[in-house]
Amino acid sequence: MPQDTTARTDAAVSTVVYRLRLPQGESLARRLLAAEYDPDEGRGLLPSAVAAFRIVRRRLGYDVPPLCDAAETLDIDPRDVVAAERTLAASLSPPADEDEQQRLDDAIQSIRNRLQTAEDDGNPGHHGRMVCPGESAAELRAHLDRLEADRSMARLGFTLYDLAHGNSIARTGRRPQSGADHA
């Protein structure tokens, strides 16, 4: 994507964040818009920025600004936002279902508890028992990191996860230039 287009998409997302006063999700919305915005679709950059922002906030688990309120605040047609949101959402892979996300949350909590026990067992003067003999804190930490990455991917879907971690290439074959939120 040409540098001036990236600057325009970044500015549009910044306008949305500033006017709606909701910063969480800004950098991932920038990446999504930079990767997927198509000026030939005719919806306009600002409605597309609102759409990207709403999609990202929904996937990250934040409150999503009501469509009509956002459109009124930004003086744009809500129908353009709906159309842009449909187009952007169609380019994304879906998130995992709620049961899978809950399963990952439960597994993460279990590993955190085991890690705490393993770390406590390594402290002098602590006489607790190891949950699983031979299980090291380093192994548990590595497993926890993998589970947290899995949960992030489950929440965001593959496409947004790749964008969040800088692994995805935009339609034009170049990576978006802005940072990303960590889910």
Backbone hydrogen bonds in HBPLUS format (Angstrom, degrees):
<---DONOR---> <-ACCEPTOR-->    atom                        ^
c    i                          cat <-CA-CA->   ^        H-A-AA   ^      H-
h    n   atom  resd res      DA  || num        DHA   H-A  angle D-A-AA Bond
n    s   type  num  typ     dist DA aas  dist angle  dist       angle   num
A0005-THR N   A0002-PRO O   3.04 MM   3  5.36 124.7  2.36 105.1 119.0     1
A0006-THR N   A0002-PRO O   3.06 MM   4  6.44 158.3  2.11 155.0 161.6     2
A0007-ALA N   A0003-GLN O   2.92 MM   4  6.16 156.9  1.97 148.6 155.2     3
A0008-ARG N   A0004-ASP O   2.97 MM   4  6.16 146.6  2.08 136.2 145.2     4
A0009-THR N   A0005-THR O   2.85 MM   4  6.16 159.6  1.89 154.1 159.1     5
A0010-ASP N   A0006-THR O   2.87 MM   4  6.02 162.0  1.90 151.3 156.6     6
A0011-ALA N   A0007-ALA O   2.92 MM   4  6.04 154.9  1.99 141.1 148.3     7
A0012-ALA N   A0008-ARG O   2.94 MM   4  6.15 151.5  2.03 145.0 152.6     8
A0013-VAL N   A0009-THR O   3.08 MM   4  6.34 162.5  2.11 150.5 154.1     9
A0014-SER N   A0010-ASP O   2.92 MM   4  6.13 159.0  1.97 148.6 155.3    10
A0015-THR N   A0011-ALA O   2.93 MM   4  6.13 150.9  2.01 145.0 152.2    11
A0016-VAL N   A0012-ALA O   3.08 MM   4  6.39 158.9  2.12 147.8 152.8    12
A0017-VAL N   A0013-VAL O   2.92 MM   4  6.18 169.0  1.93 158.8 161.0    13
A0018-TYR N   A0014-SER O   2.88 MM   4  5.98 164.7  1.91 149.3 154.0    14
A0019-ARG N   A0015-THR O   2.88 MM   4  5.95 171.6  1.89 154.4 157.2    15
A0020-LEU N   A0016-VAL O   2.92 MM   4  5.90 156.1  1.98 149.3 155.9    16
A0021-ARG N   A0017-VAL O   2.81 MM   4  5.52 121.4  2.15 135.5 149.0    17
A0026-GLU N   A0023-PRO O   3.10 MM   3  5.67 153.7  2.17 148.3 145.4    18
A0029-ALA N   A0025-GLY O   2.97 MM   4  6.05 155.3  2.03 154.0 161.6    19
A0030-ARG N   A0026-GLU O   2.91 MM   4  6.21 149.6  2.01 150.2 159.1    20
A0031-ARG N   A0027-SER O   3.10 MM   4  6.38 156.8  2.15 141.7 146.9    21
A0032-LEU N   A0028-LEU O   2.89 MM   4  6.14 161.8  1.93 150.7 155.6    22
A0033-LEU N   A0029-ALA O   2.92 MM   4  6.05 168.9  1.93 150.4 153.6    23
A0034-ALA N   A0030-ARG O   2.83 MM   4  5.97 162.3  1.86 150.9 156.7    24
A0035-ALA N   A0031-ARG O   2.91 MM   4  5.99 150.0  2.00 144.7 152.6    25
A0036-GLU N   A0032-LEU O   2.91 MM   4  5.96 151.7  1.99 151.0 158.5    26
A0037-TYR N   A0033-LEU O   2.83 MM   4  5.07 149.3  1.93 143.4 144.3    27
A0171-ARG N   A0035-ALA O   3.43 MM 136  6.05 174.0  2.43 143.4 143.0    28
A0041-GLU N   A0038-ASP O   3.03 MM   3  5.77 170.3  2.04 124.4 127.5    29
A0048-SER N   A0044-GLY O   3.28 MM   4  6.32 151.1  2.37 135.4 143.7    30
A0049-ALA N   A0045-LEU O   2.83 MM   4  6.07 144.6  1.96 146.8 157.4    31
A0050-VAL N   A0046-LEU O   2.96 MM   4  6.27 158.2  2.01 154.8 159.7    32
A0051-ALA N   A0047-PRO O   2.96 MM   4  6.17 157.9  2.01 144.0 150.4    33
A0052-ALA N   A0048-SER O   2.89 MM   4  6.13 162.3  1.92 148.2 152.4    34
A0053-PHE N   A0049-ALA O   2.93 MM   4  6.06 161.5  1.97 147.6 153.1    35
A0054-ARG N   A0050-VAL O   2.86 MM   4  6.06 159.4  1.90 152.6 157.9    36
A0055-ILE N   A0051-ALA O   2.96 MM   4  6.17 163.6  1.99 153.6 157.9    37
A0056-VAL N   A0052-ALA O   2.97 MM   4  6.13 169.5  1.99 152.9 155.8    38
A0057-ARG N   A0053-PHE O   2.96 MM   4  6.09 168.0  1.97 150.6 154.4    39
A0058-ARG N   A0054-ARG O   3.02 MM   4  6.10 157.2  2.07 144.5 150.9    40
A0059-ARG N   A0055-ILE O   3.01 MM   4  6.27 162.4  2.04 152.4 156.8    41
A0060-LEU N   A0056-VAL O   2.87 MM   4  6.06 148.1  1.97 151.7 161.1    42
A0062-TYR N   A0057-ARG O   2.87 MM   5  5.02 147.3  1.98 155.6 154.6    43
A0061-GLY N   A0058-ARG O   3.19 MM   3  5.22 149.7  2.28  98.4 107.5    44
A0070-ALA N   A0066-PRO O   2.92 MM   4  6.11 168.1  1.93 163.4 166.9    45
A0071-ALA N   A0067-LEU O   2.88 MM   4  6.07 165.9  1.90 156.8 161.2    46
A0072-GLU N   A0068-CYS O   2.91 MM   4  6.00 158.5  1.96 144.5 150.5    47
A0073-THR N   A0069-ASP O   2.91 MM   4  6.06 165.6  1.93 151.5 155.7    48
A0074-LEU N   A0070-ALA O   3.00 MM   4  6.14 152.5  2.07 147.7 154.8    49
A0075-ASP N   A0071-ALA O   2.79 MM   4  5.64 106.1  2.34 135.0 152.2    50
A0076-ILE N   A0071-ALA O   2.93 MM   5  4.96 162.0  1.96 139.1 145.1    51
A0075-ASP N   A0072-GLU O   3.19 MM   3  4.86 152.7  2.27  95.3 103.5    52
A0080-ASP N   A0077-ASP O   2.98 MM   3  5.47 133.9  2.20 111.0 122.4    53
A0082-VAL N   A0078-PRO O   2.94 MM   4  6.26 161.5  1.97 152.6 157.0    54
A0083-ALA N   A0079-ARG O   2.98 MM   4  6.16 163.2  2.01 145.3 149.8    55
A0084-ALA N   A0080-ASP O   2.90 MM   4  6.05 159.9  1.94 144.2 150.3    56
A0085-GLU N   A0081-VAL O   2.75 MM   4  5.92 154.5  1.81 150.9 158.7    57
A0086-ARG N   A0082-VAL O   2.96 MM   4  6.20 155.9  2.02 148.6 154.6    58
A0087-THR N   A0083-ALA O   3.05 MM   4  6.31 162.3  2.08 148.4 153.0    59
A0088-LEU N   A0084-ALA O   2.87 MM   4  6.09 169.8  1.88 154.8 157.5    60
A0089-ALA N   A0085-GLU O   2.83 MM   4  5.85 164.4  1.85 148.1 153.5    61
A0090-ALA N   A0086-ARG O   2.95 MM   4  6.04 148.3  2.05 143.9 152.0    62
A0091-SER N   A0088-LEU O   2.99 MM   3  5.30 141.1  2.15 104.6 116.0    63
A0092-LEU N   A0089-ALA O   3.10 MM   3  5.25 158.8  2.14 106.2 112.9    64
A0096-ALA N   A0154-ALA O   2.70 MM  58  4.74 161.6  1.74 138.7 145.1    65
A0101-GLN N   A0097-ASP O   3.12 MM   4  6.47 161.4  2.15 154.5 160.2    66
A0102-GLN N   A0098-GLU O   2.86 MM   4  6.07 157.5  1.91 151.7 157.9    67
A0103-ARG N   A0099-ASP O   2.89 MM   4  6.10 152.9  1.96 144.8 152.5    68
A0104-LEU N   A0100-GLU O   3.03 MM   4  6.31 156.6  2.09 148.8 154.2    69
A0105-ASP N   A0101-GLN O   2.95 MM   4  6.24 156.3  2.01 146.3 153.3    70
A0106-ASP N   A0102-GLN O   2.88 MM   4  6.12 160.8  1.92 153.2 157.7    71
A0107-ALA N   A0103-ARG O   2.98 MM   4  6.22 157.8  2.03 145.9 152.0    72
A0108-ILE N   A0104-LEU O   2.89 MM   4  6.09 156.9  1.94 150.9 157.2    73
A0109-GLN N   A0105-ASP O   2.99 MM   4  6.26 159.7  2.04 148.9 154.1    74
A0110-SER N   A0106-ASP O   2.98 MM   4  6.22 157.8  2.03 148.6 154.8    75
A0111-ILE N   A0107-ALA O   2.97 MM   4  6.21 161.6  2.00 150.4 154.8    76
A0112-ARG N   A0108-ILE O   2.87 MM   4  6.11 158.2  1.92 151.2 157.8    77
A0113-ASN N   A0109-GLN O   2.98 MM   4  6.23 157.6  2.03 148.7 154.1    78
A0114-ARG N   A0110-SER O   2.98 MM   4  6.29 158.7  2.03 148.9 154.8    79
A0115-LEU N   A0111-ILE O   2.75 MM   4  5.92 155.1  1.81 152.1 159.5    80
A0116-GLN N   A0112-ARG O   2.89 MM   4  6.11 158.1  1.94 148.4 153.9    81
A0117-THR N   A0113-ASN O   3.04 MM   4  6.31 158.3  2.09 146.2 151.8    82
A0118-ALA N   A0114-ARG O   2.86 MM   4  6.10 158.7  1.91 147.9 154.2    83
A0119-GLU N   A0115-LEU O   2.83 MM   4  6.05 158.3  1.88 153.0 158.7    84
A0120-ASP N   A0116-GLN O   2.85 MM   4  6.04 154.7  1.91 146.9 154.4    85
A0121-ASP N   A0117-THR O   2.89 MM   4  6.09 153.6  1.96 148.6 155.6    86
A0122-GLY N   A0119-GLU O   3.17 MM   3  5.16 134.6  2.39  94.3 106.6    87
A0123-ASN N   A0120-ASP O   3.06 MM   3  5.28 156.8  2.12 106.2 113.5    88
A0126-HIS N   A0123-ASN O   3.25 MM   3  5.77 160.0  2.29 134.1 134.6    89
A0135-GLU N   A0132-CYS O   3.03 MM   3  5.68 151.3  2.11 148.8 148.9    90
A0140-LEU N   A0136-SER O   3.04 MM   4  6.36 161.7  2.07 151.5 156.8    91
A0141-ARG N   A0137-ALA O   2.82 MM   4  6.01 157.0  1.88 149.6 156.2    92
A0142-ALA N   A0138-ALA O   3.00 MM   4  6.21 158.1  2.05 145.6 151.0    93
A0143-HIS N   A0139-GLU O   2.97 MM   4  6.20 156.9  2.02 146.6 153.1    94
A0144-LEU N   A0140-LEU O   2.81 MM   4  6.03 155.3  1.87 149.3 156.6    95
A0145-ASP N   A0141-ARG O   2.92 MM   4  6.18 156.4  1.97 148.4 154.4    96
A0146-ARG N   A0142-ALA O   3.08 MM   4  6.38 155.7  2.14 145.5 151.5    97
A0147-LEU N   A0143-HIS O   2.94 MM   4  6.24 160.7  1.98 151.6 156.9    98
A0148-GLU N   A0144-LEU O   2.88 MM   4  6.09 157.5  1.93 152.6 158.8    99
A0149-ALA N   A0145-ASP O   3.02 MM   4  6.25 150.8  2.11 143.9 151.6   100
A0150-ASP N   A0146-ARG O   2.91 MM   4  6.20 154.1  1.98 146.9 154.6   101
A0151-ARG N   A0147-LEU O   2.84 MM   4  6.12 155.0  1.91 148.3 155.1   102
A0152-SER N   A0148-GLU O   2.96 MM   4  6.14 156.5  2.01 142.7 149.1   103
A0153-MET N   A0149-ALA O   2.95 MM   4  6.20 159.6  1.99 149.3 154.4   104
A0154-ALA N   A0150-ASP O   2.82 MM   4  6.05 152.8  1.90 146.6 155.1   105
A0155-ARG N   A0151-ARG O   2.90 MM   4  6.11 153.6  1.97 150.1 156.4   106
A0156-LEU N   A0152-SER O   2.96 MM   4  6.11 164.7  1.98 151.9 156.1   107
A0157-GLY N   A0153-MET O   2.76 MM   4  5.30 153.4  1.83 143.0 150.3   108
A0161-TYR N   A0157-GLY O   3.01 MM   4  6.03 156.5  2.07 153.2 160.8   109
A0162-ASP N   A0158-PHE O   2.90 MM   4  6.10 160.3  1.94 151.7 156.3   110
A0163-LEU N   A0159-THR O   3.02 MM   4  6.35 158.3  2.07 147.7 153.9   111
A0164-ALA N   A0160-LEU O   2.77 MM   4  5.98 158.4  1.81 152.1 158.1   112
A0165-HIS N   A0161-TYR O   3.07 MM   4  6.29 139.5  2.24 144.3 154.4   113
A0165-HIS N   A0162-ASP O   3.21 MM   3  5.21 129.2  2.49  94.4 107.4   114
A0167-ASN N   A0162-ASP O   2.74 MM   5  4.73 154.0  1.81 148.5 145.8   115
A0166-GLY N   A0163-LEU O   3.20 MM   3  5.04 168.0  2.21 103.9 106.4   116
A0170-ALA N   A0174-ARG O   3.11 MM   4  5.49 149.3  2.21 124.4 129.6   117
A0173-GLY N   A0170-ALA O   2.80 MM   3  5.27 163.3  1.83 118.9 124.4   118
